[in-house]
Amino acid sequence: MLGAAQEPLHGHTKISQLDAIARLMAVKSQFTLSRDVFDVMLTVIGTLLPEGHILPKSMYEAQKLLRALKMPYEQYMHVRRDASCLGKNMRKQSTVQSVNLLGS
């Protein structure tokens, strides 16, 4: 499975499937994108790549690959105060998701 993850995304790049997934998961986490937005992003990027690419088509496929490599996908709750849109004493919860790239 590790060999498959280190395989290039397509014939014209040296970027591996694992590297591409890690980069896209980092963007998902940084901008707190939903699963649906991430799936759409994968679909759009997939249409831009040459035929025969191995970029996962969905969040589910990306998570499945990471789990097989013993790189768990963890979900954290992030609580922040946002007085400008919610009022001074109200809290808004948003889900922040990340990938444990070191496997620890």
N, C-alpha and C positions, 0 to 999 in steps of 0.2 A: 504494500500500500504506500509506503514512503517513496518508493521509486516512481509510482504513478503521480504522486503529489509533486515530485521534483521534475516531472516531464514538462517541457515548454508548452505554453498555452496553444501555440500553433507553430507552423514551420518557419515563420519569419521573426521569431523573438527568442530571447534567452530567459524571459520572465517565466518562472514556474507557476503551475496552478496554485500551489501553496502560497507563494509570494503574492499573487494577484488576490487571492481570497483574504489574506492578512491585511493587505492595503485597503481593500474595499470594506472590510469589517472595521478597520480603524476609522474610516470616513463615516461609516454608519454610527459608530460610537461617538465620534467627535460632534456630529450634528444631530444626535439622538433621532435618527431616522427610524421610521416604523418598519415592520417586516414587509408590508405591502410596498412601501417606497423602495426598499432594498431589492425586492423581487423585480420591480419595474426597472430599476437601475441596472440589474444584471441582464435583463432582457434587452435593453437599449444597447448596452456595451456589447452583448453577444451578437447583435445584428451588425455592429461595426467591425467585428473580427472576421477573418477569413473563414470559409467553410472548413469544417473539421476541427474547430477549436474545442478546447476541453474546459472552458469556463463553466462553472455550475449554472444551471438555469434558475435556481431558486435558493432561498435561505435554507430550506430544508436540506438540499443537496450539499450546500457548503458546510452545514453543521454535521451532516453525516460523515463527510470527509474528515473534518477536524476530530470528531469522536473516534474514528477509526485510527487516527494518528495519536490518540491519547492526548489531545489538545482540547480540553473542555471549553465550551462556550458558556460563560457565566453571565448572569443577569443581576444587576444591582439596582436598588431603589435610590433615587437621588431626590432629596428634599431641598427646596430652595424657597427663599422669600422673594416675592416679586411685587413690591408695593405699587409699582406704576400701573399694573393692570389688575391686581387682585385685592388691593387694599393693604393697609399696614400690617394687620395681624393674621392674615390668611396665608396658608402655605399651599404651594402647588407641588404635587408629586409628578415626576416624570421618570420613565424607565430609561436607564442608561445601560447599554449592553457592551460587553467587551470580550475579547478573545485572550485567553491566557496563552501567549506565544511561547513561553518557556516551559510549559507543561508542569509548573509547580503549583 
